[in-house]
Amino acid sequence: MTDEIIDGYHLANVLLTDHSSQIWEVVEVGTGRHFCMKLLLPEKAGAAEQRRLLIHEGTVGKEFSHPNLIKVIKVGKDHKNPHFVTEFFPVTSLKHRITRKQYDFIKQHAQNTFIQAAKAIGYLNARGWVHRDVKPDNIVVSNSGDVRIIDFALAQKMQKASFFSKLFKRKSLTQGTRSYMSPEQIRGEDLDGRADIYSFGATMYEIVTYRPPFRAASNQDLLTKHITEKPVSPQTYNAELTSEFAELVLQMLAKSREQRPRDFQQVLMQLQKIRVYKAEPAIKGK
């Protein structure tokens, strides 16, 4: 544990570092309880956009209360150390597990992971928000299979369409992660929950095939493929998948949002009545 205390929390261990921030395991002074703290790197603390995104992520996350959304406890907006504090949860993302080739774990927990994640994103959409960055990096799964959706930095309130909003509409800034963005998100259109359904479809595709639905030599080519190219069935890369699951994923990846499931309730109903794999994965210890 370091000697540094921020907002009443001792910084204990760095759990993760990315290009702009760190996630620390922290210990609450006085109670000894463990939490996580997301903290901008010192060289990024003065960067207005990085600061805005971190404060937005924490503030939006604090609005939500769902067992499969990471629980944000408090947000610190001080100039030197902008941060937010969350429940303590392992920061092992599905992307990390794919990279580490933890294929047995992924297969064993895939169906339950997808169901938990669909419930969480469906709750978020029902509250009027689009996550806009659903991807394997932002789904963390504990060793026991508990799921949390993280990272609300790009979360956006759904816009209610009206005559005047359409008349004076300006295209919004395109933000997201290229391998998972829906065509309408790429085009900067108003979004609803079906944009998250597309991203979740791309995420499920990668989790069961260990590759995203599209690859390209350049960023622009990748975005163009999302808009124009039909993905091949995930069964092409993993013959162990059921046809029903592959069809659901491809429906979620439809170019037109009208051709996707209406909402996550429909996705959830499908996930609960089909199997991901033709053979049920073996459960260790049995």
PyRosetta script that sets phi, psi and omega in degrees:
from pyrosetta import init, pose_from_sequence

init()
pose = pose_from_sequence("MTDEIIDGYHLANVLLTDHSSQIWEVVEVGTGRHFCMKLLLPEKAGAAEQRRLLIHEGTVGKEFSHPNLIKVIKVGKDHKNPHFVTEFFPVTSLKHRITRKQYDFIKQHAQNTFIQAAKAIGYLNARGWVHRDVKPDNIVVSNSGDVRIIDFALAQKMQKASFFSKLFKRKSLTQGTRSYMSPEQIRGEDLDGRADIYSFGATMYEIVTYRPPFRAASNQDLLTKHITEKPVSPQTYNAELTSEFAELVLQMLAKSREQRPRDFQQVLMQLQKIRVYKAEPAIKGK")
pose.set_psi(1, 137.4)
pose.set_omega(1, 177.9)
pose.set_phi(2, -80.7)
pose.set_psi(2, 172.9)
pose.set_omega(2, 176.2)
pose.set_phi(3, -85.6)
pose.set_psi(3, -9.0)
pose.set_omega(3, -174.0)
pose.set_phi(4, -75.8)
pose.set_psi(4, 134.6)
pose.set_omega(4, 176.0)
pose.set_phi(5, -121.1)
pose.set_psi(5, 129.1)
pose.set_omega(5, 176.3)
pose.set_phi(6, -124.7)
pose.set_psi(6, 120.4)
pose.set_omega(6, 174.7)
pose.set_phi(7, 55.5)
pose.set_psi(7, 33.5)
pose.set_omega(7, 177.1)
pose.set_phi(8, 88.6)
pose.set_psi(8, 14.0)
pose.set_omega(8, -179.7)
pose.set_phi(9, -127.7)
pose.set_psi(9, 128.9)
pose.set_omega(9, 172.3)
pose.set_phi(10, -74.4)
pose.set_psi(10, 131.5)
pose.set_omega(10, 173.1)
pose.set_phi(11, -77.8)
pose.set_psi(11, 120.0)
pose.set_omega(11, -175.2)
pose.set_phi(12, -101.1)
pose.set_psi(12, -65.3)
pose.set_omega(12, -175.8)
pose.set_phi(13, -139.5)
pose.set_psi(13, 140.3)
pose.set_omega(13, 172.1)
pose.set_phi(14, -77.2)
pose.set_psi(14, 124.7)
pose.set_omega(14, -179.9)
pose.set_phi(15, -97.2)
pose.set_psi(15, -31.7)
pose.set_omega(15, -175.8)
pose.set_phi(16, -159.4)
pose.set_psi(16, 141.7)
pose.set_omega(16, 175.4)
pose.set_phi(17, -129.7)
pose.set_psi(17, 130.7)
pose.set_omega(17, 173.0)
pose.set_phi(18, -121.8)
pose.set_psi(18, -162.6)
pose.set_omega(18, -171.8)
pose.set_phi(19, -67.9)
pose.set_psi(19, -22.3)
pose.set_omega(19, -175.9)
pose.set_phi(20, -129.3)
pose.set_psi(20, -12.1)
pose.set_omega(20, -172.8)
pose.set_phi(21, -149.2)
pose.set_psi(21, 170.1)
pose.set_omega(21, 173.8)
pose.set_phi(22, -129.8)
pose.set_psi(22, 148.5)
pose.set_omega(22, 170.5)
pose.set_phi(23, -108.3)
pose.set_psi(23, 123.0)
pose.set_omega(23, -178.4)
pose.set_phi(24, -109.7)
pose.set_psi(24, 144.9)
pose.set_omega(24, 160.7)
pose.set_phi(25, -80.2)
pose.set_psi(25, 126.5)
pose.set_omega(25, -178.3)
pose.set_phi(26, -125.5)
pose.set_psi(26, 157.2)
pose.set_omega(26, -179.6)
pose.set_phi(27, -121.3)
pose.set_psi(27, 124.7)
pose.set_omega(27, -177.8)
pose.set_phi(28, -69.7)
pose.set_psi(28, 125.1)
pose.set_omega(28, 179.1)
pose.set_phi(29, -63.1)
pose.set_psi(29, 132.5)
pose.set_omega(29, 176.4)
pose.set_phi(30, 97.7)
pose.set_psi(30, -37.9)
pose.set_omega(30, -177.9)
pose.set_phi(31, -108.1)
pose.set_psi(31, -24.8)
pose.set_omega(31, -177.7)
pose.set_phi(32, 75.1)
pose.set_psi(32, 8.0)
pose.set_omega(32, 179.7)
pose.set_phi(33, -75.5)
pose.set_psi(33, 146.2)
pose.set_omega(33, -176.8)
pose.set_phi(34, -98.8)
pose.set_psi(34, 137.0)
pose.set_omega(34, 177.0)
pose.set_phi(35, -137.8)
pose.set_psi(35, 178.1)
pose.set_omega(35, 169.8)
pose.set_phi(36, -111.0)
pose.set_psi(36, 147.6)
pose.set_omega(36, 175.5)
pose.set_phi(37, -130.2)
pose.set_psi(37, 127.3)
pose.set_omega(37, 172.5)
pose.set_phi(38, -96.3)
pose.set_psi(38, 124.8)
pose.set_omega(38, -168.8)
pose.set_phi(39, -133.6)
pose.set_psi(39, 131.0)
pose.set_omega(39, 175.9)
pose.set_phi(40, -64.7)
pose.set_psi(40, 143.3)
pose.set_omega(40, 173.3)
pose.set_phi(41, -60.5)
pose.set_psi(41, 146.9)
pose.set_omega(41, -177.1)
pose.set_phi(42, -52.0)
pose.set_psi(42, -38.4)
pose.set_omega(42, -178.6)
pose.set_phi(43, -74.8)
pose.set_psi(43, -11.5)
pose.set_omega(43, 179.2)
pose.set_phi(44, -104.2)
pose.set_psi(44, -8.6)
pose.set_omega(44, -174.3)
pose.set_phi(45, -60.7)
pose.set_psi(45, -29.2)
pose.set_omega(45, -179.6)
pose.set_phi(46, -92.8)
pose.set_psi(46, -0.2)
pose.set_omega(46, -179.6)
pose.set_phi(47, -82.4)
pose.set_psi(47, 115.7)
pose.set_omega(47, -171.0)
pose.set_phi(48, -58.4)
pose.set_psi(48, -43.5)
pose.set_omega(48, -176.5)
pose.set_phi(49, -70.0)
pose.set_psi(49, -42.6)
pose.set_omega(49, 177.9)
pose.set_phi(50, -63.1)
pose.set_psi(50, -39.9)
pose.set_omega(50, 178.0)
pose.set_phi(51, -63.6)
pose.set_psi(51, -44.6)
pose.set_omega(51, -179.6)
pose.set_phi(52, -61.4)
pose.set_psi(52, -44.4)
pose.set_omega(52, -179.0)
pose.set_phi(53, -63.4)
pose.set_psi(53, -42.5)
pose.set_omega(53, -179.4)
pose.set_phi(54, -65.7)
pose.set_psi(54, -44.8)
pose.set_omega(54, 179.4)
pose.set_phi(55, -65.0)
pose.set_psi(55, -39.8)
pose.set_omega(55, 177.6)
pose.set_phi(56, -61.8)
pose.set_psi(56, -45.7)
pose.set_omega(56, -179.7)
pose.set_phi(57, -57.6)
pose.set_psi(57, -46.9)
pose.set_omega(57, -179.3)
pose.set_phi(58, -68.9)
pose.set_psi(58, -41.7)
pose.set_omega(58, -177.4)
pose.set_phi(59, -66.3)
pose.set_psi(59, -43.9)
pose.set_omega(59, 177.8)
pose.set_phi(60, -65.0)
pose.set_psi(60, -46.2)
pose.set_omega(60, -179.3)
pose.set_phi(61, -59.3)
pose.set_psi(61, -31.4)
pose.set_omega(61, -178.8)
pose.set_phi(62, -67.6)
pose.set_psi(62, -20.3)
pose.set_omega(62, 179.4)
pose.set_phi(63, -73.7)
pose.set_psi(63, -21.1)
pose.set_omega(63, -169.3)
pose.set_phi(64, -98.2)
pose.set_psi(64, 149.1)
pose.set_omega(64, 174.8)
pose.set_phi(65, -142.3)
pose.set_psi(65, 94.5)
pose.set_omega(65, -179.9)
pose.set_phi(66, -147.9)
pose.set_psi(66, 139.4)
pose.set_omega(66, -175.4)
pose.set_phi(67, -61.7)
pose.set_psi(67, -18.7)
pose.set_omega(67, -178.9)
pose.set_phi(68, -110.0)
pose.set_psi(68, 11.4)
pose.set_omega(68, 169.4)
pose.set_phi(69, -109.7)
pose.set_psi(69, 135.3)
pose.set_omega(69, -179.3)
pose.set_phi(70, -57.2)
pose.set_psi(70, 132.9)
pose.set_omega(70, -175.6)
pose.set_phi(71, -87.0)
pose.set_psi(71, 116.4)
pose.set_omega(71, 176.8)
pose.set_phi(72, -91.1)
pose.set_psi(72, 126.9)
pose.set_omega(72, -173.6)
pose.set_phi(73, -97.1)
pose.set_psi(73, -42.7)
pose.set_omega(73, 178.6)
pose.set_phi(74, -156.1)
pose.set_psi(74, 156.3)
pose.set_omega(74, -179.3)
pose.set_phi(75, -121.8)
pose.set_psi(75, 129.7)
pose.set_omega(75, 178.5)
pose.set_phi(76, -109.8)
pose.set_psi(76, 119.4)
pose.set_omega(76, -174.1)
pose.set_phi(77, -104.3)
pose.set_psi(77, 12.4)
pose.set_omega(77, -177.3)
pose.set_phi(78, -61.8)
pose.set_psi(78, 151.1)
pose.set_omega(78, -170.4)
pose.set_phi(79, -65.6)
pose.set_psi(79, -39.5)
pose.set_omega(79, -174.3)
pose.set_phi(80, -73.6)
pose.set_psi(80, -42.6)
pose.set_omega(80, -175.1)
pose.set_phi(81, -133.0)
pose.set_psi(81, 70.0)
pose.set_omega(81, 175.4)
pose.set_phi(82, -61.5)
pose.set_psi(82, 137.2)
pose.set_omega(82, -174.1)
pose.set_phi(83, -164.1)
pose.set_psi(83, 169.9)
pose.set_omega(83, 164.8)
pose.set_phi(84, -144.0)
pose.set_psi(84, 155.0)
pose.set_omega(84, -174.9)
pose.set_phi(85, -112.3)
pose.set_psi(85, 135.5)
pose.set_omega(85, 179.1)
pose.set_phi(86, -126.2)
pose.set_psi(86, 170.6)
pose.set_omega(86, 169.7)
pose.set_phi(87, -54.4)
pose.set_psi(87, 154.5)
pose.set_omega(87, 176.1)
pose.set_phi(88, -80.7)
pose.set_psi(88, 121.5)
pose.set_omega(88, -178.4)
pose.set_phi(89, -148.4)
pose.set_psi(89, 140.6)
pose.set_omega(89, -179.9)
pose.set_phi(90, -57.1)
pose.set_psi(90, 134.3)
pose.set_omega(90, -178.2)
pose.set_phi(91, -95.8)
pose.set_psi(91, 49.1)
pose.set_omega(91, 178.9)
pose.set_phi(92, -100.1)
pose.set_psi(92, 100.3)
pose.set_omega(92, -176.9)
pose.set_phi(93, -81.5)
pose.set_psi(93, 162.9)
pose.set_omega(93, 175.4)
pose.set_phi(94, -64.2)
pose.set_psi(94, -31.7)
pose.set_omega(94, 176.3)
pose.set_phi(95, -62.0)
pose.set_psi(95, -42.3)
pose.set_omega(95, 178.1)
pose.set_phi(96, -61.1)
pose.set_psi(96, -42.8)
pose.set_omega(96, -178.0)
pose.set_phi(97, -68.9)
pose.set_psi(97, -34.7)
pose.set_omega(97, 175.5)
pose.set_phi(98, -66.1)
pose.set_psi(98, -46.7)
pose.set_omega(98, -179.1)
pose.set_phi(99, -59.9)
pose.set_psi(99, -38.1)
pose.set_omega(99, 179.6)
pose.set_phi(100, -83.5)
pose.set_psi(100, 3.5)
pose.set_omega(100, 177.4)
pose.set_phi(101, 58.7)
pose.set_psi(101, 42.0)
pose.set_omega(101, 177.6)
pose.set_phi(102, -85.7)
pose.set_psi(102, 59.1)
pose.set_omega(102, -170.8)
pose.set_phi(103, -68.1)
pose.set_psi(103, -34.4)
pose.set_omega(103, 178.1)
pose.set_phi(104, -63.8)
pose.set_psi(104, -43.3)
pose.set_omega(104, 178.2)
pose.set_phi(105, -62.0)
pose.set_psi(105, -46.9)
pose.set_omega(105, -178.0)
pose.set_phi(106, -59.5)
pose.set_psi(106, -46.0)
pose.set_omega(106, -178.3)
pose.set_phi(107, -65.3)
pose.set_psi(107, -41.7)
pose.set_omega(107, -179.2)
pose.set_phi(108, -62.8)
pose.set_psi(108, -37.0)
pose.set_omega(108, -172.4)
pose.set_phi(109, -105.8)
pose.set_psi(109, 0.4)
pose.set_omega(109, -171.6)
pose.set_phi(110, -54.7)
pose.set_psi(110, -53.9)
pose.set_omega(110, -174.1)
pose.set_phi(111, -61.6)
pose.set_psi(111, -47.2)
pose.set_omega(111, -179.5)
pose.set_phi(112, -66.6)
pose.set_psi(112, -35.4)
pose.set_omega(112, 176.9)
pose.set_phi(113, -62.4)
pose.set_psi(113, -45.9)
pose.set_omega(113, -179.0)
pose.set_phi(114, -63.9)
pose.set_psi(114, -39.7)
pose.set_omega(114, -179.8)
pose.set_phi(115, -65.9)
pose.set_psi(115, -46.6)
pose.set_omega(115, 179.3)
pose.set_phi(116, -62.1)
pose.set_psi(116, -43.0)
pose.set_omega(116, -178.8)
pose.set_phi(117, -65.7)
pose.set_psi(117, -41.1)
pose.set_omega(117, 179.4)
pose.set_phi(118, -62.7)
pose.set_psi(118, -39.8)
pose.set_omega(118, 177.4)
pose.set_phi(119, -61.5)
pose.set_psi(119, -42.4)
pose.set_omega(119, -177.0)
pose.set_phi(120, -67.4)
pose.set_psi(120, -47.6)
pose.set_omega(120, -177.8)
pose.set_phi(121, -69.8)
pose.set_psi(121, -34.6)
pose.set_omega(121, 175.8)
pose.set_phi(122, -61.4)
pose.set_psi(122, -41.3)
pose.set_omega(122, 176.6)
pose.set_phi(123, -61.4)
pose.set_psi(123, -45.1)
pose.set_omega(123, -179.0)
pose.set_phi(124, -61.7)
pose.set_psi(124, -44.6)
pose.set_omega(124, 177.7)
pose.set_phi(125, -63.1)
pose.set_psi(125, -41.0)
pose.set_omega(125, -179.2)
pose.set_phi(126, -64.0)
pose.set_psi(126, -25.9)
pose.set_omega(126, 176.0)
pose.set_phi(127, -83.2)
pose.set_psi(127, 2.4)
pose.set_omega(127, 175.4)
pose.set_phi(128, 93.6)
pose.set_psi(128, 16.1)
pose.set_omega(128, -178.2)
pose.set_phi(129, -115.6)
pose.set_psi(129, 146.5)
pose.set_omega(129, 168.5)
pose.set_phi(130, -109.1)
pose.set_psi(130, 129.0)
pose.set_omega(130, -177.4)
pose.set_phi(131, -67.5)
pose.set_psi(131, -45.3)
pose.set_omega(131, 177.0)
pose.set_phi(132, 72.2)
pose.set_psi(132, -0.6)
pose.set_omega(132, 178.2)
pose.set_phi(133, -146.6)
pose.set_psi(133, 43.3)
pose.set_omega(133, 175.6)
pose.set_phi(134, -71.7)
pose.set_psi(134, 124.8)
pose.set_omega(134, -178.8)
pose.set_phi(135, -166.0)
pose.set_psi(135, 165.8)
pose.set_omega(135, -178.1)
pose.set_phi(136, -58.7)
pose.set_psi(136, -29.3)
pose.set_omega(136, 178.0)
pose.set_phi(137, -63.8)
pose.set_psi(137, -27.6)
pose.set_omega(137, -173.7)
pose.set_phi(138, -104.4)
pose.set_psi(138, 16.3)
pose.set_omega(138, 170.8)
pose.set_phi(139, -119.4)
pose.set_psi(139, 110.2)
pose.set_omega(139, 180.0)
pose.set_phi(140, -103.6)
pose.set_psi(140, 139.7)
pose.set_omega(140, -175.1)
pose.set_phi(141, -132.2)
pose.set_psi(141, 124.7)
pose.set_omega(141, 177.7)
pose.set_phi(142, -72.4)
pose.set_psi(142, 168.1)
pose.set_omega(142, -179.9)
pose.set_phi(143, -63.4)
pose.set_psi(143, -21.6)
pose.set_omega(143, 178.3)
pose.set_phi(144, -90.3)
pose.set_psi(144, -3.0)
pose.set_omega(144, 176.3)
pose.set_phi(145, 98.2)
pose.set_psi(145, 6.2)
pose.set_omega(145, 176.2)
pose.set_phi(146, -75.4)
pose.set_psi(146, 138.6)
pose.set_omega(146, -172.6)
pose.set_phi(147, -114.2)
pose.set_psi(147, 141.5)
pose.set_omega(147, 168.9)
pose.set_phi(148, -133.7)
pose.set_psi(148, 135.0)
pose.set_omega(148, 168.3)
pose.set_phi(149, -88.0)
pose.set_psi(149, 133.4)
pose.set_omega(149, -178.0)
pose.set_phi(150, -124.2)
pose.set_psi(150, 175.2)
pose.set_omega(150, 170.2)
pose.set_phi(151, 68.0)
pose.set_psi(151, 89.8)
pose.set_omega(151, 177.8)
pose.set_phi(152, -102.5)
pose.set_psi(152, 22.4)
pose.set_omega(152, -175.3)
pose.set_phi(153, -60.5)
pose.set_psi(153, -34.3)
pose.set_omega(153, -178.5)
pose.set_phi(154, -102.4)
pose.set_psi(154, 3.8)
pose.set_omega(154, -178.2)
pose.set_phi(155, -58.4)
pose.set_psi(155, 139.3)
pose.set_omega(155, -172.8)
pose.set_phi(156, -137.4)
pose.set_psi(156, 139.3)
pose.set_omega(156, 174.7)
pose.set_phi(157, -67.5)
pose.set_psi(157, 137.0)
pose.set_omega(157, 175.7)
pose.set_phi(158, -67.4)
pose.set_psi(158, 138.7)
pose.set_omega(158, 179.4)
pose.set_phi(159, -91.6)
pose.set_psi(159, 129.8)
pose.set_omega(159, 175.5)
pose.set_phi(160, -80.5)
pose.set_psi(160, 122.0)
pose.set_omega(160, -176.9)
pose.set_phi(161, -71.3)
pose.set_psi(161, 137.8)
pose.set_omega(161, 174.9)
pose.set_phi(162, -142.5)
pose.set_psi(162, 169.1)
pose.set_omega(162, 179.7)
pose.set_phi(163, -59.0)
pose.set_psi(163, -45.4)
pose.set_omega(163, -176.3)
pose.set_phi(164, -71.7)
pose.set_psi(164, -35.6)
pose.set_omega(164, 179.4)
pose.set_phi(165, -65.5)
pose.set_psi(165, -35.4)
pose.set_omega(165, 177.3)
pose.set_phi(166, -71.6)
pose.set_psi(166, -38.5)
pose.set_omega(166, -177.2)
pose.set_phi(167, -64.9)
pose.set_psi(167, -40.6)
pose.set_omega(167, -175.3)
pose.set_phi(168, -107.8)
pose.set_psi(168, 17.1)
pose.set_omega(168, -176.3)
pose.set_phi(169, -64.2)
pose.set_psi(169, 134.1)
pose.set_omega(169, 169.0)
pose.set_phi(170, -112.4)
pose.set_psi(170, 145.2)
pose.set_omega(170, 178.7)
pose.set_phi(171, -63.2)
pose.set_psi(171, 137.0)
pose.set_omega(171, 178.9)
pose.set_phi(172, -81.7)
pose.set_psi(172, 162.4)
pose.set_omega(172, 178.1)
pose.set_phi(173, -67.0)
pose.set_psi(173, 129.5)
pose.set_omega(173, 179.1)
pose.set_phi(174, -74.4)
pose.set_psi(174, 118.3)
pose.set_omega(174, 178.3)
pose.set_phi(175, -135.8)
pose.set_psi(175, 150.1)
pose.set_omega(175, -179.8)
pose.set_phi(176, 145.5)
pose.set_psi(176, -168.7)
pose.set_omega(176, 178.7)
pose.set_phi(177, -112.4)
pose.set_psi(177, 124.2)
pose.set_omega(177, -165.7)
pose.set_phi(178, -56.0)
pose.set_psi(178, -35.5)
pose.set_omega(178, -175.8)
pose.set_phi(179, -71.2)
pose.set_psi(179, -9.6)
pose.set_omega(179, -171.9)
pose.set_phi(180, -130.7)
pose.set_psi(180, 3.9)
pose.set_omega(180, -172.7)
pose.set_phi(181, -82.0)
pose.set_psi(181, 137.8)
pose.set_omega(181, 177.0)
pose.set_phi(182, -72.1)
pose.set_psi(182, 156.9)
pose.set_omega(182, 177.7)
pose.set_phi(183, -55.1)
pose.set_psi(183, -40.7)
pose.set_omega(183, -178.3)
pose.set_phi(184, -70.1)
pose.set_psi(184, -30.2)
pose.set_omega(184, 176.1)
pose.set_phi(185, -69.5)
pose.set_psi(185, -39.6)
pose.set_omega(185, 177.8)
pose.set_phi(186, -62.8)
pose.set_psi(186, -38.2)
pose.set_omega(186, -178.0)
pose.set_phi(187, -80.0)
pose.set_psi(187, -3.7)
pose.set_omega(187, 178.0)
pose.set_phi(188, 74.8)
pose.set_psi(188, 27.2)
pose.set_omega(188, -179.5)
pose.set_phi(189, -84.8)
pose.set_psi(189, 167.1)
pose.set_omega(189, 172.3)
pose.set_phi(190, -62.5)
pose.set_psi(190, 141.1)
pose.set_omega(190, -174.2)
pose.set_phi(191, -114.7)
pose.set_psi(191, 151.5)
pose.set_omega(191, 167.5)
pose.set_phi(192, -130.2)
pose.set_psi(192, -169.3)
pose.set_omega(192, -174.1)
pose.set_phi(193, -61.1)
pose.set_psi(193, -19.1)
pose.set_omega(193, -178.9)
pose.set_phi(194, -70.5)
pose.set_psi(194, -19.9)
pose.set_omega(194, 172.0)
pose.set_phi(195, -67.2)
pose.set_psi(195, -40.2)
pose.set_omega(195, 175.9)
pose.set_phi(196, -67.9)
pose.set_psi(196, -33.3)
pose.set_omega(196, 176.9)
pose.set_phi(197, -61.8)
pose.set_psi(197, -43.1)
pose.set_omega(197, 177.3)
pose.set_phi(198, -60.6)
pose.set_psi(198, -48.9)
pose.set_omega(198, -178.9)
pose.set_phi(199, -62.6)
pose.set_psi(199, -37.0)
pose.set_omega(199, 178.6)
pose.set_phi(200, -70.0)
pose.set_psi(200, -35.1)
pose.set_omega(200, 174.7)
pose.set_phi(201, -61.8)
pose.set_psi(201, -43.8)
pose.set_omega(201, 177.6)
pose.set_phi(202, -64.7)
pose.set_psi(202, -35.7)
pose.set_omega(202, 178.8)
pose.set_phi(203, -67.2)
pose.set_psi(203, -47.6)
pose.set_omega(203, 178.9)
pose.set_phi(204, -61.5)
pose.set_psi(204, -39.8)
pose.set_omega(204, 177.7)
pose.set_phi(205, -55.5)
pose.set_psi(205, -48.3)
pose.set_omega(205, -178.4)
pose.set_phi(206, -68.2)
pose.set_psi(206, -36.7)
pose.set_omega(206, -176.9)
pose.set_phi(207, -65.1)
pose.set_psi(207, -35.3)
pose.set_omega(207, -177.6)
pose.set_phi(208, -95.0)
pose.set_psi(208, -14.4)
pose.set_omega(208, 179.2)
pose.set_phi(209, -114.7)
pose.set_psi(209, -12.2)
pose.set_omega(209, -179.7)
pose.set_phi(210, 67.9)
pose.set_psi(210, 22.8)
pose.set_omega(210, 174.8)
pose.set_phi(211, -153.7)
pose.set_psi(211, 147.5)
pose.set_omega(211, 178.8)
pose.set_phi(212, -70.7)
pose.set_psi(212, 164.8)
pose.set_omega(212, -177.1)
pose.set_phi(213, -66.2)
pose.set_psi(213, -25.5)
pose.set_omega(213, 178.8)
pose.set_phi(214, -131.8)
pose.set_psi(214, 143.5)
pose.set_omega(214, 171.3)
pose.set_phi(215, -131.4)
pose.set_psi(215, 150.0)
pose.set_omega(215, -178.8)
pose.set_phi(216, -155.2)
pose.set_psi(216, 162.0)
pose.set_omega(216, -177.6)
pose.set_phi(217, -76.4)
pose.set_psi(217, -22.9)
pose.set_omega(217, -179.4)
pose.set_phi(218, -137.2)
pose.set_psi(218, 161.6)
pose.set_omega(218, 178.8)
pose.set_phi(219, -60.7)
pose.set_psi(219, -42.3)
pose.set_omega(219, -178.7)
pose.set_phi(220, -65.6)
pose.set_psi(220, -39.9)
pose.set_omega(220, 177.7)
pose.set_phi(221, -63.5)
pose.set_psi(221, -37.5)
pose.set_omega(221, 178.9)
pose.set_phi(222, -63.9)
pose.set_psi(222, -45.9)
pose.set_omega(222, 178.9)
pose.set_phi(223, -63.6)
pose.set_psi(223, -39.7)
pose.set_omega(223, 179.0)
pose.set_phi(224, -62.3)
pose.set_psi(224, -39.0)
pose.set_omega(224, 178.6)
pose.set_phi(225, -62.4)
pose.set_psi(225, -39.6)
pose.set_omega(225, 177.4)
pose.set_phi(226, -60.0)
pose.set_psi(226, -35.2)
pose.set_omega(226, -176.1)
pose.set_phi(227, -82.4)
pose.set_psi(227, -34.1)
pose.set_omega(227, -168.8)
pose.set_phi(228, -118.9)
pose.set_psi(228, -24.2)
pose.set_omega(228, -170.0)
pose.set_phi(229, -101.6)
pose.set_psi(229, 133.9)
pose.set_omega(229, 177.3)
pose.set_phi(230, -79.1)
pose.set_psi(230, 130.1)
pose.set_omega(230, 179.3)
pose.set_phi(231, -71.9)
pose.set_psi(231, 148.5)
pose.set_omega(231, 174.0)
pose.set_phi(232, -76.3)
pose.set_psi(232, 157.4)
pose.set_omega(232, -179.4)
pose.set_phi(233, -60.0)
pose.set_psi(233, 139.8)
pose.set_omega(233, 175.3)
pose.set_phi(234, -60.5)
pose.set_psi(234, -19.8)
pose.set_omega(234, 175.9)
pose.set_phi(235, -64.6)
pose.set_psi(235, -21.2)
pose.set_omega(235, 176.7)
pose.set_phi(236, -60.2)
pose.set_psi(236, -34.9)
pose.set_omega(236, -177.3)
pose.set_phi(237, -102.1)
pose.set_psi(237, -14.1)
pose.set_omega(237, 178.7)
pose.set_phi(238, -148.1)
pose.set_psi(238, 98.4)
pose.set_omega(238, -176.6)
pose.set_phi(239, -70.6)
pose.set_psi(239, -9.0)
pose.set_omega(239, -179.9)
pose.set_phi(240, -78.0)
pose.set_psi(240, -10.9)
pose.set_omega(240, -177.2)
pose.set_phi(241, -77.0)
pose.set_psi(241, 148.2)
pose.set_omega(241, 176.3)
pose.set_phi(242, -77.2)
pose.set_psi(242, 153.8)
pose.set_omega(242, 177.2)
pose.set_phi(243, -63.9)
pose.set_psi(243, -35.8)
pose.set_omega(243, -179.0)
pose.set_phi(244, -63.8)
pose.set_psi(244, -41.4)
pose.set_omega(244, 178.8)
pose.set_phi(245, -68.1)
pose.set_psi(245, -44.2)
pose.set_omega(245, 179.9)
pose.set_phi(246, -59.8)
pose.set_psi(246, -40.9)
pose.set_omega(246, 179.7)
pose.set_phi(247, -65.3)
pose.set_psi(247, -39.2)
pose.set_omega(247, 178.1)
pose.set_phi(248, -62.7)
pose.set_psi(248, -45.5)
pose.set_omega(248, 179.7)
pose.set_phi(249, -60.2)
pose.set_psi(249, -44.7)
pose.set_omega(249, -179.3)
pose.set_phi(250, -66.5)
pose.set_psi(250, -34.9)
pose.set_omega(250, 176.0)
pose.set_phi(251, -65.1)
pose.set_psi(251, -40.2)
pose.set_omega(251, 178.4)
pose.set_phi(252, -65.2)
pose.set_psi(252, -25.2)
pose.set_omega(252, -179.0)
pose.set_phi(253, -95.1)
pose.set_psi(253, 15.5)
pose.set_omega(253, 177.9)
pose.set_phi(254, -60.0)
pose.set_psi(254, 141.6)
pose.set_omega(254, -178.8)
pose.set_phi(255, -64.0)
pose.set_psi(255, -40.6)
pose.set_omega(255, 179.4)
pose.set_phi(256, -89.8)
pose.set_psi(256, 128.6)
pose.set_omega(256, -178.9)
pose.set_phi(257, -61.9)
pose.set_psi(257, -27.3)
pose.set_omega(257, 179.7)
pose.set_phi(258, -66.5)
pose.set_psi(258, -20.8)
pose.set_omega(258, -179.3)
pose.set_phi(259, -92.9)
pose.set_psi(259, -3.6)
pose.set_omega(259, 176.6)
pose.set_phi(260, -87.8)
pose.set_psi(260, 168.8)
pose.set_omega(260, 170.7)
pose.set_phi(261, -53.3)
pose.set_psi(261, 146.1)
pose.set_omega(261, -174.8)
pose.set_phi(262, -62.4)
pose.set_psi(262, -40.1)
pose.set_omega(262, -178.3)
pose.set_phi(263, -159.2)
pose.set_psi(263, 179.7)
pose.set_omega(263, -177.5)
pose.set_phi(264, -71.7)
pose.set_psi(264, -18.0)
pose.set_omega(264, 174.7)
pose.set_phi(265, -63.6)
pose.set_psi(265, -40.9)
pose.set_omega(265, 176.8)
pose.set_phi(266, -66.4)
pose.set_psi(266, -41.7)
pose.set_omega(266, 177.1)
pose.set_phi(267, -59.1)
pose.set_psi(267, -46.1)
pose.set_omega(267, -177.8)
pose.set_phi(268, -62.5)
pose.set_psi(268, -42.7)
pose.set_omega(268, 179.0)
pose.set_phi(269, -59.9)
pose.set_psi(269, -40.1)
pose.set_omega(269, 178.2)
pose.set_phi(270, -67.6)
pose.set_psi(270, -45.8)
pose.set_omega(270, -178.3)
pose.set_phi(271, -61.5)
pose.set_psi(271, -31.5)
pose.set_omega(271, -176.7)
pose.set_phi(272, -80.6)
pose.set_psi(272, -12.3)
pose.set_omega(272, -178.3)
pose.set_phi(273, -115.9)
pose.set_psi(273, -2.0)
pose.set_omega(273, 176.5)
pose.set_phi(274, -118.5)
pose.set_psi(274, 168.4)
pose.set_omega(274, 174.6)
pose.set_phi(275, -107.3)
pose.set_psi(275, 147.6)
pose.set_omega(275, 177.3)
pose.set_phi(276, -75.1)
pose.set_psi(276, -45.3)
pose.set_omega(276, -176.0)
pose.set_phi(277, -112.1)
pose.set_psi(277, 147.4)
pose.set_omega(277, 178.9)
pose.set_phi(278, -61.3)
pose.set_psi(278, -40.2)
pose.set_omega(278, 175.9)
pose.set_phi(279, -107.6)
pose.set_psi(279, 131.5)
pose.set_omega(279, 177.8)
pose.set_phi(280, -60.6)
pose.set_psi(280, 133.5)
pose.set_omega(280, 179.3)
pose.set_phi(281, -63.6)
pose.set_psi(281, 143.2)
pose.set_omega(281, 178.6)
pose.set_phi(282, -68.5)
pose.set_psi(282, 136.8)
pose.set_omega(282, 178.2)
pose.set_phi(283, -94.7)
pose.set_psi(283, 123.6)
pose.set_omega(283, -176.7)
pose.set_phi(284, -59.8)
pose.set_psi(284, 141.4)
pose.set_omega(284, 178.4)
pose.set_phi(285, 93.4)
pose.set_psi(285, -5.2)
pose.set_omega(285, 180.0)
pose.set_phi(286, -115.5)
pose.dump_pdb("model.pdb")
